[in-house]
Amino acid sequence: MRQALWGEYYYNHKSKKIVSKPPTSSSQTMFCSFILDLIWTTYTTMTKPVQSDADLDVLRKLTRQLRIAKLVSDRDLKQTDRKNATQAVMRKWLPLSTTVLKMVTRVLPSPVAAQVKRADKLCTISSDKSLQVFRSLQSCQTSDDAPLVIYICKVISVEANVLSDYHQSGLAATDEVYVGVGRVYSGVLREGQPVYVMDRKFQGVSGDVDVDTVDLNTVKHVTRIDSGVVKPYMMMGRDLHKLDRVPAGNIIGIVGLQEHVLKTATLSSTLAWSTAFVSI
């Protein structure tokens, strides 16, 4: 049924079968007849002015059909501003945040399931140490000793007052703060943890140089953020709540990257990479 909702598929009510050709000249695709029609009917019904008890009864019948009769009052239905009345019904029937989140959890794979399939597209193996990174990334390792891997997909600017700890930061409420938005693919990010920052042009450490003792002045497109700088935050709407640690599988905001990341970057506790993430 779900596969047939998209594309030129029709439901034949007589044979009760899904067909690829319209049974009649007025037949609509399954997506239109099963989904859009009800949304459009709700919208057109709710936007009409309520001028009599009969009009109100029509709206009550609609709320019963949508199974939200106990959630919407007559006062909501009779509002003079029909846009507000329509929104009151739609928010009870299909609240956007709840509906989208349910579909995300139902349809999209979890980080653990997704990384098993996509790890080879994100990380290449060139040494035993890079193999360790690959396996950790592939299994979405959350152990404390797993190599840390984070991809920053964008940097946003916010006012300091959206940070839960801005009173202790010495910043004014309207000061501008840059937040790197990213996902932890492996390991655990802790507050103040030192990390390597690799831009999209990073091509690994050349030769047989030990990645743990390499002089960063000899490596292109990588910098290091020292201890006590990075701060992880949980993104809740427009607010950012400070965290002590964030394990793999989570999307986070990171403060303290402004001097190292312009747009995108790979953060890691190791330089055992052949290339940095280019895109996700």
Contacts in CASP RR format, 6 or more apart in sequence:
PFRMAT RR
TARGET T0000
AUTHOR 0000-0000-0000
METHOD contacts of the structure
MODEL  1
MRQALWGEYYYNHKSKKIVSKPPTSSSQTMFCSFILDLIWTTYTTMTKPV
QSDADLDVLRKLTRQLRIAKLVSDRDLKQTDRKNATQAVMRKWLPLSTTV
LKMVTRVLPSPVAAQVKRADKLCTISSDKSLQVFRSLQSCQTSDDAPLVI
YICKVISVEANVLSDYHQSGLAATDEVYVGVGRVYSGVLREGQPVYVMDR
KFQGVSGDVDVDTVDLNTVKHVTRIDSGVVKPYMMMGRDLHKLDRVPAGN
IIGIVGLQEHVLKTATLSSTLAWSTAFVSI
1 18 0 8 1.000
4 18 0 8 1.000
4 30 0 8 1.000
5 30 0 8 1.000
5 31 0 8 1.000
5 34 0 8 1.000
5 35 0 8 1.000
6 31 0 8 1.000
7 29 0 8 1.000
7 31 0 8 1.000
8 20 0 8 1.000
8 29 0 8 1.000
9 18 0 8 1.000
9 19 0 8 1.000
9 20 0 8 1.000
9 29 0 8 1.000
9 30 0 8 1.000
10 18 0 8 1.000
10 19 0 8 1.000
10 20 0 8 1.000
10 21 0 8 1.000
10 22 0 8 1.000
10 23 0 8 1.000
10 27 0 8 1.000
10 28 0 8 1.000
10 29 0 8 1.000
10 30 0 8 1.000
11 17 0 8 1.000
11 18 0 8 1.000
11 19 0 8 1.000
11 30 0 8 1.000
11 33 0 8 1.000
11 34 0 8 1.000
12 18 0 8 1.000
12 19 0 8 1.000
12 23 0 8 1.000
13 23 0 8 1.000
14 23 0 8 1.000
18 30 0 8 1.000
27 33 0 8 1.000
28 37 0 8 1.000
41 62 0 8 1.000
42 62 0 8 1.000
42 66 0 8 1.000
42 86 0 8 1.000
42 89 0 8 1.000
42 90 0 8 1.000
42 93 0 8 1.000
43 86 0 8 1.000
43 90 0 8 1.000
45 58 0 8 1.000
45 59 0 8 1.000
45 62 0 8 1.000
46 59 0 8 1.000
46 62 0 8 1.000
46 82 0 8 1.000
46 85 0 8 1.000
46 86 0 8 1.000
46 89 0 8 1.000
46 90 0 8 1.000
47 82 0 8 1.000
47 83 0 8 1.000
47 86 0 8 1.000
48 55 0 8 1.000
48 82 0 8 1.000
49 55 0 8 1.000
49 82 0 8 1.000
50 56 0 8 1.000
50 59 0 8 1.000
50 77 0 8 1.000
50 78 0 8 1.000
56 74 0 8 1.000
56 77 0 8 1.000
56 78 0 8 1.000
59 77 0 8 1.000
60 69 0 8 1.000
60 74 0 8 1.000
60 77 0 8 1.000
62 89 0 8 1.000
63 69 0 8 1.000
63 71 0 8 1.000
63 72 0 8 1.000
63 77 0 8 1.000
63 89 0 8 1.000
66 89 0 8 1.000
66 93 0 8 1.000
68 89 0 8 1.000
68 92 0 8 1.000
68 93 0 8 1.000
71 92 0 8 1.000
72 88 0 8 1.000
72 89 0 8 1.000
72 92 0 8 1.000
76 85 0 8 1.000
76 88 0 8 1.000
76 89 0 8 1.000
77 85 0 8 1.000
77 88 0 8 1.000
77 89 0 8 1.000
78 85 0 8 1.000
79 85 0 8 1.000
79 88 0 8 1.000
108 114 0 8 1.000
109 117 0 8 1.000
111 140 0 8 1.000
111 183 0 8 1.000
111 185 0 8 1.000
111 248 0 8 1.000
111 249 0 8 1.000
112 139 0 8 1.000
112 140 0 8 1.000
112 249 0 8 1.000
115 122 0 8 1.000
115 137 0 8 1.000
115 138 0 8 1.000
115 139 0 8 1.000
115 140 0 8 1.000
115 185 0 8 1.000
116 138 0 8 1.000
116 139 0 8 1.000
119 134 0 8 1.000
119 137 0 8 1.000
119 138 0 8 1.000
120 134 0 8 1.000
122 137 0 8 1.000
122 185 0 8 1.000
122 277 0 8 1.000
122 280 0 8 1.000
123 130 0 8 1.000
123 133 0 8 1.000
123 134 0 8 1.000
123 137 0 8 1.000
123 149 0 8 1.000
123 273 0 8 1.000
123 274 0 8 1.000
124 130 0 8 1.000
124 134 0 8 1.000
124 274 0 8 1.000
124 275 0 8 1.000
125 131 0 8 1.000
125 134 0 8 1.000
125 274 0 8 1.000
126 274 0 8 1.000
127 272 0 8 1.000
129 211 0 8 1.000
129 270 0 8 1.000
129 272 0 8 1.000
130 272 0 8 1.000
130 273 0 8 1.000
130 274 0 8 1.000
132 147 0 8 1.000
132 272 0 8 1.000
133 147 0 8 1.000
133 149 0 8 1.000
133 186 0 8 1.000
133 268 0 8 1.000
133 270 0 8 1.000
133 272 0 8 1.000
133 273 0 8 1.000
135 141 0 8 1.000
136 146 0 8 1.000
136 147 0 8 1.000
136 149 0 8 1.000
136 186 0 8 1.000
136 187 0 8 1.000
137 149 0 8 1.000
137 185 0 8 1.000
137 186 0 8 1.000
140 185 0 8 1.000
140 186 0 8 1.000
140 248 0 8 1.000
140 249 0 8 1.000
141 186 0 8 1.000
141 187 0 8 1.000
141 248 0 8 1.000
142 187 0 8 1.000
142 188 0 8 1.000
142 247 0 8 1.000
142 248 0 8 1.000
142 249 0 8 1.000
143 187 0 8 1.000
143 188 0 8 1.000
144 187 0 8 1.000
144 188 0 8 1.000
146 186 0 8 1.000
146 187 0 8 1.000
146 188 0 8 1.000
146 248 0 8 1.000
147 186 0 8 1.000
147 187 0 8 1.000
147 268 0 8 1.000
147 269 0 8 1.000
147 270 0 8 1.000
147 272 0 8 1.000
148 184 0 8 1.000
148 186 0 8 1.000
148 187 0 8 1.000
148 188 0 8 1.000
148 189 0 8 1.000
148 193 0 8 1.000
148 195 0 8 1.000
148 267 0 8 1.000
148 268 0 8 1.000
148 269 0 8 1.000
148 270 0 8 1.000
149 184 0 8 1.000
149 185 0 8 1.000
149 186 0 8 1.000
149 187 0 8 1.000
149 248 0 8 1.000
149 266 0 8 1.000
149 267 0 8 1.000
149 268 0 8 1.000
150 182 0 8 1.000
150 183 0 8 1.000
150 184 0 8 1.000
150 185 0 8 1.000
150 189 0 8 1.000
150 195 0 8 1.000
150 254 0 8 1.000
150 266 0 8 1.000
150 267 0 8 1.000
150 268 0 8 1.000
151 182 0 8 1.000
151 183 0 8 1.000
151 185 0 8 1.000
151 264 0 8 1.000
151 265 0 8 1.000
151 266 0 8 1.000
151 267 0 8 1.000
151 277 0 8 1.000
151 280 0 8 1.000
152 180 0 8 1.000
152 181 0 8 1.000
152 182 0 8 1.000
152 254 0 8 1.000
152 257 0 8 1.000
152 261 0 8 1.000
152 264 0 8 1.000
152 265 0 8 1.000
152 266 0 8 1.000
152 267 0 8 1.000
153 181 0 8 1.000
153 182 0 8 1.000
153 183 0 8 1.000
153 264 0 8 1.000
153 280 0 8 1.000
154 180 0 8 1.000
154 181 0 8 1.000
154 182 0 8 1.000
154 263 0 8 1.000
154 264 0 8 1.000
155 178 0 8 1.000
155 179 0 8 1.000
155 180 0 8 1.000
155 181 0 8 1.000
155 257 0 8 1.000
155 258 0 8 1.000
155 261 0 8 1.000
155 262 0 8 1.000
155 263 0 8 1.000
156 178 0 8 1.000
156 179 0 8 1.000
156 180 0 8 1.000
156 181 0 8 1.000
157 176 0 8 1.000
157 177 0 8 1.000
157 178 0 8 1.000
157 179 0 8 1.000
158 176 0 8 1.000
158 177 0 8 1.000
158 179 0 8 1.000
158 238 0 8 1.000
158 240 0 8 1.000
159 173 0 8 1.000
159 174 0 8 1.000
159 175 0 8 1.000
159 176 0 8 1.000
159 177 0 8 1.000
160 166 0 8 1.000
160 169 0 8 1.000
160 171 0 8 1.000
160 172 0 8 1.000
160 173 0 8 1.000
160 174 0 8 1.000
160 175 0 8 1.000
160 176 0 8 1.000
160 177 0 8 1.000
161 173 0 8 1.000
161 174 0 8 1.000
162 238 0 8 1.000
162 239 0 8 1.000
162 240 0 8 1.000
163 169 0 8 1.000
163 171 0 8 1.000
163 177 0 8 1.000
163 233 0 8 1.000
163 240 0 8 1.000
163 242 0 8 1.000
163 255 0 8 1.000
164 233 0 8 1.000
164 239 0 8 1.000
164 240 0 8 1.000
164 241 0 8 1.000
164 242 0 8 1.000
165 242 0 8 1.000
166 173 0 8 1.000
171 177 0 8 1.000
177 255 0 8 1.000
178 255 0 8 1.000
178 256 0 8 1.000
178 257 0 8 1.000
178 258 0 8 1.000
179 233 0 8 1.000
179 240 0 8 1.000
179 253 0 8 1.000
179 254 0 8 1.000
179 255 0 8 1.000
180 253 0 8 1.000
180 254 0 8 1.000
180 255 0 8 1.000
180 257 0 8 1.000
180 261 0 8 1.000
181 235 0 8 1.000
181 251 0 8 1.000
181 252 0 8 1.000
181 253 0 8 1.000
181 254 0 8 1.000
182 251 0 8 1.000
182 252 0 8 1.000
182 253 0 8 1.000
182 254 0 8 1.000
183 249 0 8 1.000
183 250 0 8 1.000
183 251 0 8 1.000
183 252 0 8 1.000
183 280 0 8 1.000
184 246 0 8 1.000
184 247 0 8 1.000
184 248 0 8 1.000
184 249 0 8 1.000
184 250 0 8 1.000
184 252 0 8 1.000
185 248 0 8 1.000
185 249 0 8 1.000
186 248 0 8 1.000
187 247 0 8 1.000
187 248 0 8 1.000
187 269 0 8 1.000
188 245 0 8 1.000
188 246 0 8 1.000
188 247 0 8 1.000
188 248 0 8 1.000
189 195 0 8 1.000
189 230 0 8 1.000
189 232 0 8 1.000
189 245 0 8 1.000
189 246 0 8 1.000
189 252 0 8 1.000
189 254 0 8 1.000
189 267 0 8 1.000
190 232 0 8 1.000
190 244 0 8 1.000
190 245 0 8 1.000
191 228 0 8 1.000
191 230 0 8 1.000
191 231 0 8 1.000
191 232 0 8 1.000
191 242 0 8 1.000
191 243 0 8 1.000
191 244 0 8 1.000
191 245 0 8 1.000
192 227 0 8 1.000
192 228 0 8 1.000
192 229 0 8 1.000
192 230 0 8 1.000
192 231 0 8 1.000
193 227 0 8 1.000
193 228 0 8 1.000
193 230 0 8 1.000
193 269 0 8 1.000
194 224 0 8 1.000
194 225 0 8 1.000
194 226 0 8 1.000
194 227 0 8 1.000
194 228 0 8 1.000
194 230 0 8 1.000
194 269 0 8 1.000
195 224 0 8 1.000
195 225 0 8 1.000
195 230 0 8 1.000
195 267 0 8 1.000
195 268 0 8 1.000
195 269 0 8 1.000
196 222 0 8 1.000
196 223 0 8 1.000
196 224 0 8 1.000
196 225 0 8 1.000
196 267 0 8 1.000
196 268 0 8 1.000
196 269 0 8 1.000
196 270 0 8 1.000
196 271 0 8 1.000
197 222 0 8 1.000
197 223 0 8 1.000
197 224 0 8 1.000
197 225 0 8 1.000
197 257 0 8 1.000
197 260 0 8 1.000
197 261 0 8 1.000
197 265 0 8 1.000
197 266 0 8 1.000
197 267 0 8 1.000
198 221 0 8 1.000
198 222 0 8 1.000
198 265 0 8 1.000
198 266 0 8 1.000
198 267 0 8 1.000
198 268 0 8 1.000
198 271 0 8 1.000
198 273 0 8 1.000
198 276 0 8 1.000
199 221 0 8 1.000
199 222 0 8 1.000
199 264 0 8 1.000
199 265 0 8 1.000
199 276 0 8 1.000
200 221 0 8 1.000
200 264 0 8 1.000
200 265 0 8 1.000
200 276 0 8 1.000
200 277 0 8 1.000
200 278 0 8 1.000
201 220 0 8 1.000
201 221 0 8 1.000
201 276 0 8 1.000
202 220 0 8 1.000
202 221 0 8 1.000
202 222 0 8 1.000
202 266 0 8 1.000
202 273 0 8 1.000
202 275 0 8 1.000
202 276 0 8 1.000
203 220 0 8 1.000
203 221 0 8 1.000
203 274 0 8 1.000
203 275 0 8 1.000
204 219 0 8 1.000
204 271 0 8 1.000
204 273 0 8 1.000
204 274 0 8 1.000
204 275 0 8 1.000
205 211 0 8 1.000
205 214 0 8 1.000
205 219 0 8 1.000
205 271 0 8 1.000
209 218 0 8 1.000
211 270 0 8 1.000
211 271 0 8 1.000
211 272 0 8 1.000
212 270 0 8 1.000
214 271 0 8 1.000
216 222 0 8 1.000
216 223 0 8 1.000
216 224 0 8 1.000
219 271 0 8 1.000
221 276 0 8 1.000
222 271 0 8 1.000
223 260 0 8 1.000
225 256 0 8 1.000
225 257 0 8 1.000
225 260 0 8 1.000
229 256 0 8 1.000
230 254 0 8 1.000
230 255 0 8 1.000
230 256 0 8 1.000
230 257 0 8 1.000
231 242 0 8 1.000
231 254 0 8 1.000
231 255 0 8 1.000
231 256 0 8 1.000
232 242 0 8 1.000
232 243 0 8 1.000
232 245 0 8 1.000
232 246 0 8 1.000
232 252 0 8 1.000
232 253 0 8 1.000
232 254 0 8 1.000
233 240 0 8 1.000
233 241 0 8 1.000
233 242 0 8 1.000
233 243 0 8 1.000
233 252 0 8 1.000
233 253 0 8 1.000
233 254 0 8 1.000
233 255 0 8 1.000
234 240 0 8 1.000
234 241 0 8 1.000
234 243 0 8 1.000
234 246 0 8 1.000
234 252 0 8 1.000
234 253 0 8 1.000
235 251 0 8 1.000
235 252 0 8 1.000
235 253 0 8 1.000
240 253 0 8 1.000
240 255 0 8 1.000
243 252 0 8 1.000
246 252 0 8 1.000
254 267 0 8 1.000
257 265 0 8 1.000
264 277 0 8 1.000
264 279 0 8 1.000
265 276 0 8 1.000
266 273 0 8 1.000
266 276 0 8 1.000
266 277 0 8 1.000
END
